Amino acid sequence: MSQTPSQQSQLYAPRTHIYPRSVGGRFRNMKWAVLVLAYGVYFLLPWLRWEREVGTNQAVLFDLAGRKFYLFDLVVHPQDIFWLAGLLMIAAYLLFFVTGLAGRVFCGYFCFQTLWTDVYILIERLIQGERPARIRLAKQAWGPGKLLKLGATHLLWLLMAFVTGLTFVLYWGDAPDLVAHFFVGDAPFAAYATTLFLTATTYVMAGIAREQVCTYMCPYARFQAVMFDKDTLIVSYDTARGEGANGRSRLGRDLKRREAREAAGVGDCIDCGYCVQVCPTGIDIRNGLQIQCISCALCVDACDAIMDSMGWERGLVGYTSERRDETGQQARLLRPKVVGYAAILILAVGLLGWSVSHQAAFDFAVSQVRQPIFVRLSDGRIQNSYEIKVNNKTNKTLTLRFRATGLPEGAELDMGRFGEVSLHPEQRLRLAAKVKAMPAEFDGQSHPFQLLVEPQGWAELAPIGHTSVFYVPEL
């Protein structure tokens, strides 16, 4: 027998639009501080000038055409791509370490979705009013007033999204020059496409989807449980204190004083709903830890404000741990999992820092030309050809001299006119080298040798060698 649509279980719960209420407090202030810092870095960094002898005078620039990333005084070349792997590893273990200690604080304070949604909610509140006013506006019939407020809200949302997308593009070119070309239609197509894409996604994610991104799209909420344990700090409601013996109760005429509430067997929670109203994902923290909770702690600020107004002790909603809730013991900070994350994190940071600080002044690579692999000269000698690539990674002119070691006495290294070359700052050069020798000097066997490049005038730079092979055909 088939079921009617009303009898069938729904796969998805219908969305309930959330209108977060504003709240003040220490955690809200921390969120504002992080937001100001993050926005300041993101929006202002492309405009920070940085004097260089070569390259664009922009502090942070990802120059794809020149195949170089400029990070203040550091220049990252394609050969240094393993630094990116190290950086991603550091980010991952930092996330694991912080989550093991304090739960989803990354989601609540540092995630791009959270930061941009906070600003979008602020714009919405400045135009439409506080939570009750926004709810009334959503329910009222369409008219000039509603159209004006909603239109202004979405217009500012789109403007914020556009500035976000354009700023991202400015990291990939000289910001003042790129902006000038952008608004007269002379910028590269990629600049317009990227700006349009990020404008659309920012507007949809922060303005329309909001908490749906955290609840349904973000995978972090799903695998966070793997990193939680009994000592992980979480935002929690003190059920014993809040419910008492007979549950929570609103403030009645006879239940305004704490002594009266204790006598009646009701807890300190006055069921005001303030903690629910300020939650950006719309959950009720009193129902326990939920997958939608991003540990922003705004419910803590809300509950503390109510407790302060009542003259009662704070902490009805606060950061705690499962161990403390069950046994009353303090959470353990030093435990094997956290120590392991910290050890790997410190090691990765140390290795990356060492690698960056010991970056070679130049790259040197040698590859043997195999078409043909050898040539027999008219005087009977065998000639092997090699391709040399050198890359000056400094901001100064670098003079290099080449020589070969490990070859028999009669062997000759022929660099043509380039026995010594001078490379301009960040210049790359490809050279042809030939090694010539009588086959008898090698006893008919291929012979390894080393091609050395020696910096001239740089006492602190040691020669670099590259081992190759001189191929000798069978006699």
Protein Blocks (a to p, Z undefined) as FASTA:
>chain_A
ZZdfklpccfbdcdddddddddedjklmmmmmmmmmmmmmmmmmmmpccddfedcddfba
cdfknopacehjaccdfklmmmmmmmmmmmmmmmmmmmmmnojmlmmmmgmklmmmmmmm
mmmmmmnopfklmmmmmmpccdfklmmmmmmmmmmmmmmmmmmmmmmmmmmccfklmmmm
mmnopacfklmmmmmmmmmmmmmmmmmnmmmmmmmmmmklmmmmmmgcfklccddddfkl
mnomnopadddfklmbfklmmmnopafbeolommmmmpmnlpafknopafklgolommmm
mmmmmmmmnopaehkbccddfklmmnopacdfbdfklmmmmmmmmmmmmmmmmmmmmgcf
bdcdddddfbdfbdcdfkopacdddddddddfbfbdcddddddehiafkbccdehjmlbc
cddehiacdddddddddfklnnopacddddddddehiakbccdddddddddddZZ
